Every structure is written in C-alpha cells, then in structure tokens.
Amino acid sequence: MTLVPLRGRLRFVVPIAAVLLGARLVFAAAPADDDRRRAGELFRAAQAAHRSGDHAAAARAFEEAHALVPSGPALYNAGRSWEAGARAAEAADAYTLALVQPDLPGENRQHAEKRLVALRAGLVSVVVSGPPGVRVGRPQGSLRMVPT
C-alpha cells in the first residue's frame, strides 16, 4: 500500500467539506414545514383574537408563532396586542424584540420605535446581561428572550 501525501488534496477537500457543513447548518436552521403551518395557524388565530378584543390571547399566539418561525411582524403584532390590553411592559418587550428582526417592514419599524419611546417613559428599566438567548423570568411568570 502506497501512502499518498494529503497536502495537495487538502486544497480540494477542505473547501468542499466547508460548503457541505455550511449547507447542513443552513438547512438545519430552517423551520420545518409543520412549524410553518402551525405558525400560520397561530398567526391567524391571533389576528382573530385581537379583532375580538382578547388582546392577551392574541399577543401570546403571536409570540408562539414567532417562537416556531422567527418573524418581526409577529412580534410587532404581539406588541400592538399587549399595548391594546394595557400591558405596557409586555408591549415594550415585544416591540424591542421586533426591532431586531430583519424582516420587520419599515412602516412597522417606525411605529414600533415611536411606541417604544412612549411606553418606556412610563416604565422602570432593568438591565439584564447574559449570553444570547438567555431566558429571563418575570413576576407574572412569563419568560422573555434577551435580544442578541
């Protein structure tokens, strides 16, 4: 058996391995079809709950939809629902998280920024630090992600 030096072959093996690994990471991060379907159902249910005046249920459903398929519009709508239900702290949290989502449309982004300024004027701020994605509990028992 003859040993073949790998030095020349590594030029080709390493880039191919990197491409395959990168493709695997991209596909692994994409939401499954079931998650997309369920997120769509939750989003529509949240819209109906908001229209009927059940703002807390609407906000929770928008947030559940976002948890399945990350969506700036879902978080923005959660903020609007929390705000309509007189839950300023939750609304501010939802708007803050919506603003870091790349798919939030410009008009919603501008509205969220304005509402956040107004809401923060009446709230106490607490600074929490930790690794990206750390979950923070609140007295009401809800959990929020620390924005990254």
N, C-alpha and C positions, 0 to 999 in steps of 0.2 A: 504494500500500500504506500502510495506516494503522498506526502503532505503538500498541500498547495498553500502558498502564502496568502493570507486574507487581506493584506494591506490594499491591494488593487481592487479586490472585490468589495471591500467595505464602502468604497465610494458609491457603489450602487445599492448595497444592502441597507445602509443607514437611512438614506432619503426615502427609500420605499417603505421601510418599517415606520418611519415618522409619518408618512402620508397615511398608511393603514391605521396606525394608532390614532391619528387626528380624526380620521373618518369615523372610527369607532366611538370616540368621545362625542363627536357631533351627533351621531345617531342615538347614542345612549342618553344624551341630554334632551332630545326632542320628546315632547309629550306623546304618549300613546294615543291611538285613535279613540279608545274608550274614555280616556281622560278628557280629550277634546269634546267628545259627545256629551259627557257628564257636565263639563264646564259650561257648554252651551245651554244645557237644560237649566242649570243653576242660574245662569245669567238671565234667561227668560223668566224664570220664577221670581228672581229678584226684581226685575222690572215690574212684574205684575204686583208684587207685594208693595213696592214703592208707590205705584199708582193707587193702590187700595188704602194707603196710609199706614201700613205695617212697616215702618221705617227700620226698626231694629232687625226684623227678619230679612228685609231687603239687604241691609248692609252686611249681615252675616253671610247671606247667599252670594253676594258679590265677592266677598272675601274668600269664600270657599271656592268659587270659580277661579279666582286668581291663584289660589294655592295649587289647583290642578294644572292650570295653564297660565303662566305669568302674563298679566295684562294690565297696562296702565289704565285703560278705560274702566276696567272692573274696579280697580282701587279708587279711581276718581268718583265713580258712581257710588261706591261704598261711602266715601266722604260726604257726598251730597245727601245720602240717606241718613247717615249718622247726624249730620247737621240738621236735617229736617225733623229728626226725632229729638232735637235739643240735647245731643250728646257731643258737646264741643271737643272734648279731649279725643274721643274716638275719631271724630271728623278730621281733626288736625293730624292725627296719626295716619289716617288713610290718605289724605292729601299729600303728606310728606313722602309716603312710600310711592304714591302715584307719580310724583315729580321725578323720581329716579328711574322710572321705566322709560325705555327709549321709544315705545310705541304710543305714548300719550300725545294726542293731536294738539297742535299749537293753541287753538282756542280754549281747549280744556286745561292746558298747562297754564295759560294766563289767568283763567278763572280760579284754578286751584291756588296759584300764588297769591292772588288778591284775598281769597277767603282765608288762607293760612295766616296772612298778616293780621286780618281782623280777628280771627279766632285766638291767635297767640296773645293778643292784647289782654284777653280775659283769662288766660291760663297761667299756671305755675309751671316752669320748666324744670325738668330733672335730667341731668346728663348721665347717660349710661354708656359705658365703654365695654367692649369685649370683641371677640373675634366675629367676623362677618357671619350673619345668620344666627347669632345667639338669640334665644327667646327670653323675653322679659315678662314677668307676671305683674298683674295689677290687682288692686283690691277686688274689683268686680270679677276677677277670675279669668279675664281674657288675656291672651298672650299676643305679643307683637314681635315682629322681627326687627332687629336693629338694622336700619338701612346700611348698605355697603357702599 
